[in-house]
Amino acid sequence: METSVPGGLRIGALSKRAGVSEHVLRAWESRYGLLSPTRSPGGFRLYSDADVRRVQRMRAYIADGLSAAEAARAVLAEPDGAPAAADPLLVRMAEAGGTARLRSALDDLDERAAHAVLDQLFGALTVEAVIREVLMPYLRELGDRWERGDVTVGQEHFASNVIRSRLAALSTGWGAGHGPRALLACPPGELHDIALLSFGLVLRRSGWRVVFLGADSPMADVERTAGALGPDLVMLSASDRSRFDAIRPELVQLSHGRSVALAGAGASMELAATVGAQYVDLDPATAAERLAQR
């Protein structure tokens, strides 16, 4: 887990302190010169409290409707002591139009516009807030629209792939560190892993190490990996109950002597109790936050 060190903050610690992903921080530094890191003896970039304040001000300006470039110019024109905007205001302003703008871009198959919206959201909100307040509600709505025939299979696949690729880009190096370890997988036949990916991202931001097997994972591989790594938690997620029903004996075996959790629309309290697992019925971000607080 990234922490503060003498002389400044590593980028992971800056990300947690300011509530902006490392990907966006690097972009703001390289494109706009927003941050002024020094170098540690080992060559790592170290960021100051002034950098934290500039990132917070950048979030505030973007939430007010400025482009990233305009926001950066405004921040750099301010004295470093300018106060940061309150997070609740940022949340309300970003949420108000974020889902609608994302929906419009993805319906139009406009990848560039969709990433621009995601840039603004991740710049104004924490990763947890974007997942909980924008992405998960959007994906639920997308599924409902697909069932009604309001969007095509192509539109649904395009939208899911854009969102998944963006979240996956934030997951690099998430197995490193010394915190508790989680093994995350979807059972055989389950192809929807965005919620599980989101859970892993938030868990990683709380200091956990994550081993992500992802969609359609053979249970033999899940069992083998769990036996080799001895994770503190094995999480399985499925959108269809039949995926879990097909592997009940394997779930009982996996849960023997291990902490196993079942999540997604396919999970239930009855099923979890039957196989000796925990039942998780919260959204991915909240579930990960609560687990990390234990």
N, C-alpha and C positions, 0 to 999 in steps of 0.2 A: 504494500500500500504506500502511495506517495505521501510524504509528510514534509513539514517545514524542516529546514536545516539551518545551521548557523550561516548568516549572511543572506538569507532569503528563502523563497519558496520554490520547490520544484514545480513543474507545470501541472502535475497531478494535484498537488495541494492547492495551487492557484485555481484550478478547475472547480474543486470542491468549495473553496472559500467564496468564489465569485458566482458560482452556479452556471458556468458556461463550459461546454465540452472542450476537450483539448484540441479537437479538430478545428473548431471555430476560433479558439485562441491563437492557434498557429496562423490561421488565415488572416486574422486581424493584425497580427504582428508583421507578417510578411507583406501584406498588401497596403496597410495604412500606417505602419510604424507606431501603432497604438501603445505597444509595450516596450520597455527599456530594460531588458534583463542584463545582469552582469554574468560573469562566468565563475564557476567554482574551480578549485585547483584541478579537479578531474575533468573539467570541460563542460559540465552541465550548466544549462541556463538557470539562473536564479532570479526570481521575481520579487518585487518589493510591495509594501502596503500601498504605495502610490499606484502601482500597476493594478492592484485589486480595485482601487477606487475608480481608475479609468475604465476598467471593464464594466463596473456597475453603472457608471454614467453612460457608457455606450449602450447598455441594455435599455436604460431609461429613454434615450433619444430614439432608438429604434422603435420602442413601444409607442412613442409619440408620433410615429409615422415617417421619420427620416430614413433615407437609404443608409446602408452601412457606411458608404463613403462620406456622406454628409454628416452622419453621427460621429465618425472618427475625427473629421475636421473640427466639429464643435467641441468635442472632448479635448483635443489637443490645444484648443484656444483657451481652455479654462485653466485657472490655477489648480494645482494638485489637491488643494484642500476642499474643493467643491463637494458638497454632500451627495451621497448616493440616494437614489430614489427608493421609496419603500417597495418591497417585494409584492405585497398584495395588489398595489396599483398596477405593477408590471403584469402580474398574472391576469387581472381582469382585462386589461387593454389587449394583451396578446391573444387571449382566448377568444375575445369578441369576434375577431375576423379570421383567426388562424385556420379553423376547420373549413370554413366556407371557401377561403382562397385555395387551400390545399385540394379540396374537392374539385374545384373548377379546373385547376391545373392538371390534375390526374385524369379527370374525365376527358380532357382535351388531348391526352397523351403527350403533354408538354413537360418533358423531363426537366428541362432547364428551369422553367417557371416553378415546378414543384420543389426543386432543390433551393431555389431562391426563397420560397416560403419557409422551408425547413431551416434555412440559414437564419432567417429572422426569428423564428420560434426558438431555436436553440440559443440564439443570442440574447433573447429577452427573458427566457425561462430556464429553469433547471432541467436537466434530462428527465428527472422524475416527473415534473409538471407536464412536459411535452408528451410523455408517454401516457400519463394518467388522464390529462384533460383534453388532449387533442388526438393522439394517434389511436388509442384504444376505442374512444367513441366513434372516430371516423371509420375504423375497420369494422365495428359492429354494424354501423349504418351501411357500409359497403356490402356486407353480407346480406343484409335485408333487401337492399336495392337489387342485388343480383338474383335473389330468390323471386322477386317480383318481376324480373325481366327489364328493370329500368337501366341496367348497365350490361354490357356484353361480357362474355368470358374473357375476351381480349383486354377490355378495360380493367376487369378485376385482377387479372394476372399482372398487367402493367403496373397498377397501383401497388399491389402487394410487393412486387419486385423492387420498385423504387424505395418503398419504406424499409423493406428488409435490408437492402444494400446500404442504406444510410445508417441503420442501427448496427449492422455488421461492421461498418467502418469504424465505429466507436469501440469495438470489442477487442482490438489488437492488444496482445500482451496481458489478457485478463486472467491467465493462469499463473502469473508470476506473483511473488510475495510470500508472506508467511502467515496469512490469516486462515480461517476455516476454509474448507474446500467443499464445493458443491458440484455434483455430477448431474447434468441436465440432458434429457433426451425425450423424444417423442416415440411412442411405441410403433411397432410395425404397421405400415399402411397409413400412418398419420403424416400428412404433408404440411400442415399448418404449424409453423414453429415461431412466428413473430412474437407471440405473447411470451413464449419461453425465452426467446432471445432478450426481450425487454426485461424479464425477471432477472436474467443473468447480468445485464448491464447495471441495474440498480443495485444488485447484490455486490457486484464488483466495486461500485463506488462507495460501498460501506466497508470495504477492506477484505471481502472474501476473494478466494481464488476460484475460478470457474473453469470447469472442463465441459465443453459443449459438444455433444454428439449430434444434436439436431434432429431433423425429420427422419421418419421411417428407420429407426434404429433397431436392429435385431436384438432381441432380448438376451441372446447368448453373449453379444458384445457388451451390453449394459452390465450384465452380471460379471463378466470377465474384467471389465474396467473397474467396477466397484470393488472387486476382490483385490485387484492390484493396487489401487490408490487408497482404499479405505476412507472414502469421503465422509464428511460430517453430515451431508444430506444428499440423497438421491431424489431428484424431482422428475416426474414423468407428467407430460401434458398431452391431452388429446381433446379434439373438438367433437368426437363421436364416441358414445359409450361402447359401441361394438368393438372399438380398438382395445379397450380395457377388458371387456368381457372375454375376448379371444385369448388373453394371456393371464387369466386369473391364477392358474397354478404357478406361473413364473413370478407373478407379483408376490405371492405368499412366500416363495423361496427367497426372493430379493429382500423382502422385509424382515426376514429372520436375522436378528442381531444387528439390524441397520435402521437408521432413520430414513424412511421413505415417505414422500409426499406425492399426492395425486392432484392435478389441477386441470382446468379447462372445462368446457361444457360437458365433456364426456365423463367427468368425475362426479362422485356423489359421496355423501357422508356414509351411506349404507355400504357402498363398494369399498371405501377406504377401511371401514371397520372390519369388513369381512376378510380383507387380505392383510390386516395389521399395519396399515399405513395412516398417515395424516391426510385430512381433507382440507384443501385450500380453495376457498370460494371468493377470495378478494381479487381485485385487479392486480396485474403483475407488479406494478410499482409499489403499491401499498403492501402487498404480501412480502416483497423483498425487504422493505423498510422495517416491517414488524419483526421479521425473522432476525434481521441484523441487530435489533434492539434487545433481543433476549440475552 
